[in-house]
Amino acid sequence: MPRAASPTGRATRAAGVVLLGVLAACGPLKGIRVPLPLGAPVDCLAVSDELEALVEQGTDTPAAREAAYEQVRQAPCDATAGAAFGRAAVTGRVVQQKGLLAANLVRDVEFYARRSRELDPGFRDDAATRMLGTLYVLAPAALLKHGDSETGLEMLEVLTRDHPDVPENHLRLAEAYVSLGDNASARPHVCHCLPMRMRMRRDDQSLLNQLFAQLTAGGKSLGCDAPR
């Protein structure tokens, strides 16, 4: 049976599924370039990276996310791990934006994340596994085909155990534990991330701050320093 989420966990995220992988930004960009020239091939990973650059800068818009999605939706994105991951990430950003209004796209995220993992599980520090595990923990099981919260938690635990040097693994595992109401298990992973905070993307830093605030609410102590 899937582990039940606490009322302060999954319920607070019911309006949107947070799907964040380790994505390399492409540098300063002003927007998603659409439409592409007639006949030009679409690089699904490049479109995703471009969108993630906007997210990292805090300059993305709903229109940019929709434009990116229209590009990858009409392209074959299943031939390589990078392309499949790009489509999963872009689609995830649309789901994150629209919440349950885009519930029909959750299985699309699942399909392409699984495809990326199948083609190259180690792509970008196991980004597809991190994304898929997070999806399985945070998304309602009814929207998924191949996993649930227990599956996702196990994926993130194994990933963090096998690759403890990647701070994002600890961050996603801590997020999963908190969403499932297991704050005690989340604490050491939040503490692990704090000294490496500046190595993280800005949106991951924000998530880390949120988790720290939630775990220390009411004067509780993690036994480690607050994020700076």
Backbone as CSV, one residue per row, in Angstrom:
resi,resn,N_x,N_y,N_z,CA_x,CA_y,CA_z,C_x,C_y,C_z
1,MET,0.841,-1.197,0.000,0.000,0.000,0.000,0.875,1.245,0.000
2,PRO,0.489,2.283,-0.810,1.264,3.507,-0.788,1.211,4.163,0.568
3,ARG,2.297,4.792,0.968,2.317,5.512,2.235,1.421,6.737,2.140
4,ALA,0.589,6.945,3.136,-0.347,8.068,3.103,0.381,9.370,3.369
5,ALA,-0.030,10.421,2.659,0.548,11.734,2.886,-0.180,12.428,4.014
6,SER,0.545,13.291,4.707,-0.068,14.054,5.782,-0.887,15.186,5.209
7,PRO,-1.866,15.761,5.981,-2.654,16.882,5.494,-1.795,18.074,5.131
8,THR,-0.653,18.240,5.805,0.206,19.374,5.487,1.200,19.031,4.391
9,GLY,1.130,17.801,3.902,2.034,17.379,2.851,1.383,17.454,1.495
10,ARG,0.897,16.274,1.041,0.369,16.246,-0.313,-0.812,17.183,-0.499
11,ALA,-1.638,17.341,0.502,-2.808,18.199,0.343,-2.410,19.616,-0.013
12,THR,-1.321,20.094,0.536,-0.891,21.456,0.237,-0.346,21.571,-1.170
13,ARG,-0.072,20.437,-1.830,0.464,20.452,-3.178,-0.553,19.987,-4.204
14,ALA,-1.797,19.791,-3.776,-2.791,19.226,-4.678,-3.056,20.115,-5.878
15,ALA,-2.772,21.391,-5.769,-3.018,22.300,-6.882,-1.951,22.191,-7.954
16,GLY,-0.872,21.505,-7.699,0.175,21.395,-8.717,1.232,20.398,-8.337
17,VAL,1.750,19.689,-9.327,2.800,18.712,-9.105,4.129,19.381,-9.368
18,VAL,5.034,19.333,-8.386,6.324,19.978,-8.538,7.307,18.991,-9.147
19,LEU,7.768,19.307,-10.341,8.685,18.412,-11.035,9.959,19.175,-11.347
20,LEU,10.981,18.925,-10.597,12.231,19.637,-10.799,13.371,18.647,-10.882
21,GLY,14.044,18.613,-12.017,15.226,17.779,-12.139,16.467,18.645,-12.119
22,VAL,17.613,18.032,-12.235,18.857,18.771,-12.356,19.011,19.128,-13.827
23,LEU,18.818,20.381,-14.150,18.878,20.838,-15.525,19.964,21.893,-15.678
24,ALA,20.717,21.815,-16.714,21.765,22.807,-16.943,21.184,23.990,-17.686
25,ALA,21.285,25.184,-17.111,20.788,26.390,-17.764,21.654,26.715,-18.976
26,CYS,21.052,27.380,-19.946,21.770,27.703,-21.175,22.304,29.121,-21.175
27,GLY,22.157,29.860,-20.105,22.608,31.242,-20.070,21.440,32.185,-20.227
28,PRO,21.680,33.503,-20.184,20.606,34.489,-20.252,19.828,34.389,-21.552
29,LEU,18.532,34.255,-21.438,17.646,34.180,-22.591,16.431,35.049,-22.332
30,LYS,15.877,35.617,-23.379,14.752,36.535,-23.201,13.408,35.841,-23.355
31,GLY,13.369,34.681,-23.971,12.090,34.004,-24.128,12.222,32.786,-25.007
32,ILE,11.139,32.054,-25.120,11.123,30.872,-25.976,10.860,31.327,-27.403
33,ARG,11.683,30.871,-28.332,11.569,31.330,-29.707,10.564,30.455,-30.442
34,VAL,9.359,30.948,-30.649,8.341,30.228,-31.412,7.633,31.221,-32.327
35,PRO,7.135,30.777,-33.478,7.357,29.419,-33.985,8.752,29.260,-34.566
36,LEU,9.190,28.016,-34.694,10.470,27.736,-35.337,10.325,27.908,-36.848
37,PRO,11.441,28.130,-37.537,11.382,28.186,-38.997,10.764,26.911,-39.560
38,LEU,10.038,27.050,-40.634,9.343,25.917,-41.230,10.329,24.793,-41.553
39,GLY,10.041,23.620,-41.061,10.875,22.467,-41.343,12.057,22.291,-40.419
40,ALA,12.292,23.241,-39.540,13.436,23.125,-38.633,13.157,22.045,-37.592
41,PRO,14.130,21.172,-37.340,13.920,20.132,-36.323,13.898,20.744,-34.929
42,VAL,13.111,20.152,-34.052,13.014,20.630,-32.680,13.932,19.787,-31.801
43,ASP,14.810,20.446,-31.073,15.669,19.793,-30.098,14.955,19.884,-28.748
44,CYS,14.338,18.788,-28.322,13.490,18.819,-27.128,14.278,19.195,-25.878
45,LEU,15.512,18.734,-25.783,16.320,19.065,-24.620,16.713,20.540,-24.639
46,ALA,17.031,21.073,-25.813,17.391,22.490,-25.909,16.211,23.376,-25.535
47,VAL,15.014,23.000,-25.958,13.822,23.766,-25.588,13.646,23.749,-24.074
48,SER,13.833,22.581,-23.471,13.714,22.464,-22.012,14.762,23.309,-21.309
49,ASP,16.002,23.234,-21.779,17.074,24.000,-21.150,16.806,25.499,-21.253
50,GLU,16.265,25.910,-22.370,15.951,27.325,-22.556,14.876,27.764,-21.569
51,LEU,13.860,26.935,-21.420,12.804,27.254,-20.461,13.358,27.256,-19.042
52,GLU,14.200,26.276,-18.721,14.760,26.214,-17.377,15.650,27.418,-17.072
53,ALA,16.295,27.966,-18.105,17.080,29.180,-17.895,16.183,30.326,-17.446
54,LEU,14.995,30.401,-18.032,14.042,31.439,-17.628,13.546,31.193,-16.210
55,VAL,13.270,29.939,-15.896,12.821,29.604,-14.544,13.894,29.971,-13.529
56,GLU,15.138,29.632,-13.840,16.247,29.929,-12.939,16.375,31.430,-12.697
57,GLN,16.140,32.229,-13.744,16.245,33.678,-13.618,14.996,34.310,-13.015
58,GLY,13.929,33.519,-12.881,12.671,34.057,-12.382,11.940,34.885,-13.413
59,THR,12.199,34.643,-14.694,11.579,35.439,-15.757,10.681,34.613,-16.672
60,ASP,10.411,33.368,-16.306,9.524,32.580,-17.146,8.091,33.065,-16.967
61,THR,7.252,32.776,-17.944,5.845,33.175,-17.915,4.989,31.983,-18.331
62,PRO,3.690,32.021,-18.015,2.813,30.950,-18.513,2.888,30.811,-20.027
63,ALA,3.004,31.929,-20.733,3.087,31.867,-22.198,4.363,31.161,-22.645
64,ALA,5.482,31.398,-21.945,6.737,30.727,-22.300,6.624,29.229,-22.085
65,ARG,5.976,28.838,-21.007,5.808,27.407,-20.743,4.921,26.757,-21.799
66,GLU,3.845,27.445,-22.161,2.942,26.905,-23.187,3.649,26.818,-24.530
67,ALA,4.450,27.837,-24.857,5.164,27.833,-26.136,6.173,26.689,-26.187
68,ALA,6.883,26.489,-25.091,7.843,25.385,-25.029,7.125,24.047,-25.178
69,TYR,5.995,23.917,-24.509,5.250,22.663,-24.589,4.767,22.394,-26.008
70,GLU,4.293,23.440,-26.705,3.827,23.252,-28.077,4.966,22.772,-28.971
71,GLN,6.174,23.254,-28.707,7.314,22.781,-29.501,7.581,21.306,-29.274
72,VAL,7.676,20.892,-28.016,8.036,19.494,-27.757,6.866,18.556,-28.040
73,ARG,5.639,19.052,-27.912,4.466,18.208,-28.148,4.415,17.738,-29.589
74,GLN,4.868,18.557,-30.491,4.789,18.231,-31.908,6.069,17.583,-32.440
75,ALA,7.010,17.309,-31.532,8.295,16.750,-31.957,8.471,15.324,-31.460
76,PRO,9.255,14.522,-32.178,9.614,13.184,-31.682,10.678,13.329,-30.594
77,CYS,10.310,13.055,-29.366,11.222,13.279,-28.238,11.583,11.990,-27.517
78,ASP,11.539,10.873,-28.211,11.755,9.611,-27.517,12.961,8.825,-28.019
79,ALA,13.800,9.458,-28.852,14.918,8.720,-29.431,16.142,8.696,-28.533
80,THR,16.314,9.709,-27.697,17.469,9.777,-26.812,17.013,10.108,-25.398
81,ALA,17.877,9.808,-24.440,17.546,10.106,-23.043,17.367,11.602,-22.839
82,GLY,18.193,12.406,-23.505,18.092,13.848,-23.357,16.799,14.403,-23.912
83,ALA,16.416,13.937,-25.085,15.181,14.411,-25.703,13.964,14.023,-24.866
84,ALA,13.933,12.783,-24.408,12.806,12.331,-23.591,12.741,13.102,-22.276
85,PHE,13.904,13.332,-21.675,13.918,14.104,-20.445,13.450,15.528,-20.689
86,GLY,13.854,16.108,-21.816,13.418,17.452,-22.144,11.910,17.566,-22.245
87,ARG,11.295,16.588,-22.904,9.832,16.639,-23.005,9.186,16.458,-21.637
88,ALA,9.700,15.546,-20.842,9.137,15.339,-19.502,9.249,16.605,-18.669
89,ALA,10.397,17.279,-18.742,10.619,18.473,-17.932,9.722,19.618,-18.370
90,VAL,9.599,19.836,-19.674,8.739,20.910,-20.178,7.283,20.649,-19.806
91,THR,6.840,19.411,-20.011,5.462,19.067,-19.668,5.234,19.235,-18.170
92,GLY,6.238,18.861,-17.374,6.129,19.029,-15.931,5.972,20.476,-15.528
93,ARG,6.638,21.380,-16.239,6.499,22.800,-15.925,5.079,23.298,-16.217
94,VAL,4.451,22.751,-17.239,3.064,23.119,-17.535,2.139,22.582,-16.445
95,VAL,2.386,21.341,-16.006,1.588,20.773,-14.921,1.782,21.581,-13.644
96,GLN,3.020,21.969,-13.374,3.306,22.772,-12.194,2.529,24.084,-12.232
97,GLN,2.441,24.670,-13.397,1.748,25.945,-13.569,0.233,25.800,-13.443
98,LYS,-0.326,24.776,-14.064,-1.787,24.649,-14.149,-2.389,23.772,-13.071
99,GLY,-1.581,22.981,-12.397,-2.107,22.112,-11.357,-3.057,21.073,-11.921
100,LEU,-4.143,20.860,-11.231,-5.075,19.803,-11.622,-5.760,20.074,-12.956
101,LEU,-5.687,21.307,-13.460,-6.228,21.601,-14.784,-5.419,20.898,-15.873
102,ALA,-4.211,20.505,-15.526,-3.358,19.785,-16.475,-3.126,18.352,-16.013
103,ALA,-4.059,17.813,-15.245,-3.899,16.457,-14.707,-3.731,15.419,-15.811
104,ASN,-4.325,15.687,-16.973,-4.219,14.733,-18.080,-2.804,14.637,-18.637
105,LEU,-1.929,15.578,-18.257,-0.558,15.560,-18.758,0.409,14.820,-17.830
106,VAL,-0.070,14.433,-16.656,0.829,13.796,-15.692,1.385,12.485,-16.251
107,ARG,0.563,11.707,-16.909,1.054,10.447,-17.468,2.042,10.686,-18.607
108,ASP,1.929,11.813,-19.278,2.894,12.167,-20.308,4.261,12.401,-19.667
109,VAL,4.275,13.099,-18.546,5.526,13.298,-17.806,6.099,11.947,-17.397
110,GLU,5.236,11.098,-16.854,5.676,9.777,-16.409,6.264,8.972,-17.575
111,PHE,5.585,8.982,-18.699,6.032,8.193,-19.851,7.419,8.626,-20.312
112,TYR,7.620,9.920,-20.481,8.897,10.389,-21.015,10.024,10.327,-19.989
113,ALA,9.707,10.494,-18.727,10.737,10.310,-17.697,11.182,8.846,-17.661
114,ARG,10.229,7.933,-17.764,10.567,6.512,-17.804,11.379,6.182,-19.058
115,ARG,11.022,6.803,-20.169,11.743,6.556,-21.419,13.187,7.046,-21.313
116,SER,13.382,8.222,-20.744,14.729,8.751,-20.554,15.548,7.827,-19.662
117,ARG,14.947,7.371,-18.599,15.629,6.477,-17.648,15.981,5.146,-18.312
118,GLU,15.096,4.680,-19.170,15.336,3.422,-19.881,16.527,3.545,-20.832
119,LEU,16.632,4.699,-21.516,17.692,4.892,-22.501,19.044,5.181,-21.853
120,ASP,19.044,5.944,-20.770,20.300,6.274,-20.091,19.992,6.708,-18.660
121,PRO,19.975,5.774,-17.702,19.605,6.110,-16.329,20.522,7.145,-15.693
122,GLY,21.763,7.245,-16.162,22.703,8.171,-15.554,22.708,9.562,-16.156
123,PHE,21.825,9.815,-17.116,21.804,11.112,-17.785,21.659,12.248,-16.768
124,ARG,22.586,13.197,-16.817,22.592,14.367,-15.936,22.390,13.989,-14.464
125,ASP,23.279,13.164,-14.000,23.234,12.766,-12.585,21.888,12.140,-12.214
126,ASP,21.396,11.228,-13.069,20.159,10.473,-12.785,18.943,11.395,-12.677
127,ALA,18.909,12.408,-13.534,17.826,13.395,-13.460,16.446,12.780,-13.651
128,ALA,16.323,11.809,-14.556,15.013,11.206,-14.806,14.533,10.409,-13.600
129,THR,15.443,9.732,-12.915,15.064,8.992,-11.716,14.614,9.952,-10.626
130,ARG,15.322,11.039,-10.478,14.957,12.038,-9.475,13.576,12.635,-9.791
131,MET,13.350,12.929,-11.068,12.064,13.470,-11.480,10.943,12.460,-11.267
132,LEU,11.192,11.223,-11.683,10.161,10.197,-11.585,9.833,9.880,-10.131
133,GLY,10.852,9.770,-9.287,10.604,9.520,-7.879,9.795,10.623,-7.239
134,THR,10.138,11.880,-7.565,9.390,13.018,-7.038,7.954,12.996,-7.524
135,LEU,7.767,12.688,-8.796,6.425,12.613,-9.361,5.579,11.568,-8.644
136,TYR,6.152,10.390,-8.422,5.387,9.320,-7.792,4.999,9.662,-6.353
137,VAL,5.840,10.406,-5.664,5.511,10.785,-4.291,4.460,11.885,-4.256
138,LEU,4.583,12.883,-5.125,3.741,14.077,-5.010,2.435,14.012,-5.791
139,ALA,2.390,13.222,-6.851,1.185,13.183,-7.678,0.190,12.163,-7.148
140,PRO,-1.096,12.441,-7.274,-2.111,11.443,-6.903,-1.922,10.157,-7.692
141,ALA,-1.985,9.031,-7.022,-1.731,7.742,-7.673,-2.687,7.484,-8.829
142,ALA,-3.893,8.045,-8.747,-4.882,7.817,-9.803,-4.445,8.422,-11.137
143,LEU,-3.527,9.377,-11.103,-3.067,10.019,-12.333,-1.875,9.299,-12.953
144,LEU,-1.363,8.279,-12.270,-0.152,7.599,-12.701,-0.454,6.186,-13.194
145,LYS,0.480,5.621,-13.927,0.272,4.279,-14.467,1.195,3.242,-13.851
146,HIS,2.416,3.640,-13.490,3.411,2.648,-13.107,3.961,2.799,-11.695
147,GLY,3.482,3.744,-10.916,4.071,3.927,-9.598,3.145,4.633,-8.636
148,ASP,3.587,4.715,-7.378,2.836,5.393,-6.330,3.849,5.986,-5.352
149,SER,3.360,6.506,-4.239,4.249,7.186,-3.296,5.323,6.258,-2.732
150,GLU,4.976,4.999,-2.495,5.962,4.060,-1.960,7.058,3.784,-2.989
151,THR,6.641,3.630,-4.244,7.612,3.421,-5.318,8.549,4.609,-5.433
152,GLY,7.962,5.804,-5.431,8.764,7.013,-5.572,9.731,7.210,-4.429
153,LEU,9.263,6.974,-3.213,10.131,7.135,-2.048,11.303,6.170,-2.115
154,GLU,11.048,4.940,-2.500,12.124,3.951,-2.608,13.135,4.367,-3.672
155,MET,12.653,4.895,-4.800,13.547,5.344,-5.861,14.477,6.453,-5.356
156,LEU,13.905,7.401,-4.623,14.700,8.521,-4.114,15.660,8.073,-3.023
157,GLU,15.231,7.130,-2.196,16.123,6.611,-1.143,17.327,5.894,-1.760
158,VAL,17.079,5.055,-2.760,18.172,4.327,-3.409,19.097,5.301,-4.130
159,LEU,18.521,6.287,-4.808,19.325,7.265,-5.531,20.230,8.043,-4.576
160,THR,19.677,8.452,-3.450,20.461,9.209,-2.472,21.533,8.336,-1.829
161,ARG,21.209,7.086,-1.570,22.197,6.156,-0.993,23.341,5.907,-1.962
162,ASP,23.017,5.737,-3.249,24.043,5.411,-4.234,24.839,6.637,-4.693
163,HIS,24.226,7.818,-4.587,24.889,9.047,-5.042,24.712,10.139,-3.990
164,PRO,25.319,9.954,-2.827,25.132,10.911,-1.737,25.811,12.260,-1.986
165,ASP,26.681,12.317,-2.995,27.410,13.550,-3.273,26.587,14.567,-4.059
166,VAL,25.411,14.160,-4.546,24.553,15.070,-5.317,23.536,15.688,-4.364
167,PRO,23.668,16.976,-4.035,22.773,17.570,-3.032,21.311,17.537,-3.429
168,GLU,21.034,17.598,-4.739,19.638,17.579,-5.179,18.949,16.267,-4.825
169,ASN,19.712,15.188,-4.732,19.113,13.923,-4.315,18.592,14.034,-2.888
170,HIS,19.378,14.621,-2.010,18.958,14.810,-0.619,17.765,15.765,-0.539
171,LEU,17.785,16.788,-1.374,16.686,17.767,-1.355,15.374,17.111,-1.750
172,ARG,15.393,16.331,-2.820,14.152,15.679,-3.278,13.674,14.628,-2.275
173,LEU,14.620,13.937,-1.659,14.225,12.942,-0.658,13.627,13.634,0.555
174,ALA,14.215,14.744,0.984,13.660,15.498,2.111,12.263,16.000,1.781
175,GLU,12.083,16.498,0.565,10.763,16.963,0.136,9.751,15.821,0.175
176,ALA,10.182,14.646,-0.274,9.292,13.488,-0.278,8.884,13.103,1.138
177,TYR,9.860,13.047,2.041,9.551,12.696,3.428,8.570,13.696,4.041
178,VAL,8.813,14.979,3.823,7.928,15.998,4.395,6.520,15.863,3.826
179,SER,6.414,15.632,2.519,5.093,15.506,1.908,4.330,14.296,2.445
180,LEU,5.076,13.282,2.916,4.458,12.077,3.460,4.329,12.133,4.983
181,GLY,4.672,13.266,5.565,4.496,13.457,7.002,5.593,12.881,7.864
182,ASP,6.716,12.495,7.271,7.832,11.909,8.022,8.928,12.963,8.187
183,ASN,8.669,13.947,9.023,9.619,15.045,9.197,10.943,14.589,9.803
184,ALA,10.889,13.598,10.679,12.108,13.128,11.329,13.111,12.596,10.300
185,SER,12.616,11.877,9.305,13.506,11.341,8.277,14.019,12.429,7.344
186,ALA,13.250,13.511,7.219,13.650,14.601,6.324,14.784,15.439,6.895
187,ARG,14.859,15.561,8.208,15.791,16.504,8.846,17.250,16.310,8.448
188,PRO,17.799,15.088,8.523,19.226,14.952,8.170,19.523,15.312,6.722
189,HIS,18.562,15.123,5.836,18.785,15.441,4.427,18.746,16.952,4.192
190,VAL,17.887,17.649,4.921,17.889,19.111,4.844,19.212,19.636,5.387
191,CYS,19.654,19.092,6.502,20.939,19.510,7.078,22.089,19.238,6.110
192,HIS,22.015,18.129,5.407,23.067,17.798,4.445,23.136,18.844,3.332
193,CYS,22.000,19.381,2.947,21.944,20.328,1.829,22.423,21.722,2.201
194,LEU,22.261,22.109,3.456,22.506,23.502,3.836,23.913,24.001,3.494
195,PRO,24.973,23.245,3.783,26.311,23.760,3.457,26.556,23.890,1.952
196,MET,25.750,23.188,1.133,25.933,23.207,-0.320,24.884,24.044,-1.016
197,ARG,24.194,24.862,-0.236,23.068,25.624,-0.767,23.444,26.454,-1.990
198,MET,24.594,27.095,-1.960,24.969,27.988,-3.044,25.342,27.245,-4.334
199,ARG,25.484,25.932,-4.256,25.719,25.142,-5.457,24.424,24.815,-6.178
200,MET,23.295,25.099,-5.526,21.995,24.722,-6.066,21.406,25.824,-6.941
201,ARG,20.487,25.415,-7.786,19.694,26.387,-8.538,18.918,27.267,-7.578
202,ARG,18.536,28.432,-8.066,17.831,29.368,-7.201,16.484,28.804,-6.743
203,ASP,15.786,28.098,-7.611,14.491,27.544,-7.207,14.672,26.404,-6.206
204,ASP,15.780,25.660,-6.325,16.052,24.624,-5.328,16.434,25.247,-3.983
205,GLN,17.126,26.363,-4.033,17.436,27.072,-2.795,16.146,27.511,-2.100
206,SER,15.184,27.958,-2.891,13.901,28.367,-2.331,13.187,27.188,-1.684
207,LEU,13.217,26.029,-2.345,12.603,24.835,-1.772,13.295,24.452,-0.466
208,LEU,14.612,24.526,-0.453,15.359,24.206,0.763,14.948,25.133,1.906
209,ASN,14.812,26.421,1.612,14.368,27.373,2.635,12.986,27.009,3.166
210,GLN,12.095,26.616,2.262,10.738,26.249,2.662,10.737,25.018,3.563
211,LEU,11.524,24.022,3.175,11.589,22.804,3.988,12.171,23.107,5.363
212,PHE,13.222,23.928,5.391,13.832,24.291,6.669,12.812,25.007,7.554
213,ALA,12.072,25.944,6.973,11.077,26.691,7.747,9.988,25.766,8.274
214,GLN,9.564,24.817,7.463,8.512,23.897,7.883,8.994,22.982,9.009
215,LEU,10.229,22.519,8.898,10.752,21.580,9.892,11.132,22.258,11.199
216,THR,11.319,23.565,11.168,11.691,24.285,12.389,10.544,25.128,12.929
217,ALA,9.351,24.970,12.372,8.186,25.728,12.840,7.917,25.403,14.308
218,GLY,7.515,26.409,15.049,7.221,26.211,16.465,8.451,26.111,17.330
219,GLY,9.578,26.586,16.822,10.798,26.579,17.621,11.573,25.282,17.612
220,LYS,11.210,24.350,16.748,11.935,23.084,16.663,13.323,23.321,16.089
221,SER,14.244,22.466,16.459,15.620,22.590,15.992,15.994,21.391,15.149
222,LEU,16.739,21.658,14.072,17.255,20.561,13.246,18.623,20.120,13.724
223,GLY,19.246,20.927,14.553,20.606,20.618,14.967,21.635,21.010,13.940
224,CYS,21.236,21.901,13.004,22.180,22.409,12.003,21.830,23.864,11.737
225,ASP,22.713,24.554,11.057,22.539,25.977,10.850,21.413,26.287,9.880
226,ALA,20.824,27.458,10.031,19.789,27.912,9.116,20.413,28.275,7.771
227,PRO,19.626,28.181,6.677,20.152,28.568,5.362,20.515,30.041,5.348
228,ARG,21.606,30.356,4.660,22.060,31.750,4.571,21.764,32.296,3.184
